[in-house]
Amino acid sequence: MNKKILLAVSGGPDSMYLLNKYRKKNIVVATVNYNQRFDSHIDYEIVKNFCVTYKIDFEGLNLKKDDYKKGNFQNWAREIRYKFFREIYLKYNCDKLFIAHNIDDFLETAIFQKQSKRFSKYYGIKKHNILFDMNIERPLLFRFFKKTIIKKNLSKGIPFHKDYTNEEPKYSRNKIRIHNNEKPKIWKIYMMIYFFVLNFILKLRFHKVDKNYKKWKENNFSQDTFKFLTKKEELVYELINNNFKNIKLSKDKIKNIIKFIESPKRSNKYKLSENCYLTKKRGHLLKDN
C-alpha cells in the first residue's frame, strides 16, 4: 500500500492546482490560517470545502491574530507552518510533502539571494530536499509559470483565492515579484538559464569543497588543518550550515569567521547570532549555544 503524501495547501492558485491534480491519490492536506489578513478565512474555507467535497483527509491550523507578536513575520510564519506540517507528516506516516512552488517562485528566491549578497551554495529552490526530517518535493517547480497555473484553474473551474498582500511592496521579495511580473516571459526564461548555469558552476566548485570539508571534519575542525585547505569561504559556509540553524552568512561575515579561525588565539569565541557562538578551544572548533 502506498504511503500518504502530505500536500501543503494555502488556498492560493498554485496549491489549489496541485491539490486538484493529486485529489485522487492517497493524500492528506494541511493548511494554516495565520489570521493576519481580514480575508484569510476565505483561503482556509476554500481548502476545507474542497477536501470535504472530495473526501480528502484535512488538517487545519487556525491561529489568532495576536499569536504573532513581533520580529520577522515571514520567519515566524515559516517556523509555525513547518512545525505543523511535521506533526501531520508523522501522524499519517507520510512518505513525502508536496509544495506548490512554481518557476516564478524559483526566480524570486534566486534573485533575492543574489541581491542580498549572501554566500549561497545553490540559487533558487530545489525540486527535492529534506527539511525537518521531511522528504519534500515540488512537482510544479520547473513546469509552470504562475500565470499559466491561474489560466488552468479558471479553465477547469478550480477554486482559489489570491493573497492581495503578495502584491504590496512591503517586503523585498514582494518588490522582486512585482518587478518580475512586469517582465516578458523570454526574460524569465533567460534568467532561469542564467541561474541553472550558475548552480552548475557552484556544484563543480563544491565537489572539491566536500573533500576538503571531510578532511577537516576528520581532524575535528582543527585550525591548523584549516590553514592548509583551499576554498576557505566555502568551507566556512559548510561548517556553519551543517552545525547551526538560521545563521545569515554575508560574504563579510564569512571573512570575519575565517580571521577568527586563523587567529593565533587557540581558545576564543565568535558570536554568530544572539546567544549562539562558534567556540575555539585548544585550536579546535566547537558548537556553543
C-alpha positions, 0 to 999 in steps of 0.5 A: 500500500502506498504511503500518504503524501502530505500536500501543503495547501494555502488556498492560493492558485498554485496549491489549489492546482496541485491539490486538484491534480493529486485529489485522487491519490492517497493524500492528506492536506494541511493548511494554516490560517495565520489570521493576519489578513481580514480575508484569510478565512476565505483561503482556509474555507476554500481548502476545507470545502474542497477536501470535504467535497472530495473526501480528502483527509484535512488538517487545519491550523487556525491561529489568532491574530495576536499569536504573532507578536513581533520580529520577522513575520515571514520567519515566524510564519515559516517556523509555525507552518513547518512545525505543523506540517511535521506533526501531520507528516508523522501522524499519517506516516507520510512518505513525502510533502508536496509544495506548490512552488512554481518557476516564478517562485524559483526566480524570486528566491534566486534573485533575492539571494543574489541581491542580498549578497549572501554566500549561497551554495545553490540559487533558487529552490530545489525540486527535492530536499529534506527539511525537518526530517521531511522528504519534500518535493515540488512537482510544479517547480520547473513546469509552470509559470504562475500565470499559466497555473491561474489560466488552468484553474479558471479553465477547469473551474478550480477554486482559489483565492489570491493573497492581495498582500503578495502584491504590496511592496512591503517586503523585498521579495514582494518588490522582486515579484512585482518587478518580475511580473512586469517582465516578458516571459523570454526574460524569465526564461533567460534568467532561469538559464542564467541561474541553472548555469550558475548552480552548475558552476557552484556544484563543480566548485563544491565537489572539491569543497566536500573533500576538503570539508571531510578532511577537516571534519576528520581532524575535528575542525582543527585550525591548523588543518584549516590553514592548509585547505583551499576554498576557505569561504566555502568551507566556512559556509559548510561548517556553519550550515551543517552545525547551526540553524538560521545563521545569515552568512554575508560574504563579510561575515564569512571573512570575519569567521575565517580571521577568527579561525586563523587567529593565533588565539587557540581558545576564543569565541565568535558570536554568530547570532544572539546567544549562539557562538562558534567556540575555539578551544585548544585550536579546535572548533566547537558548537556553543549555544 
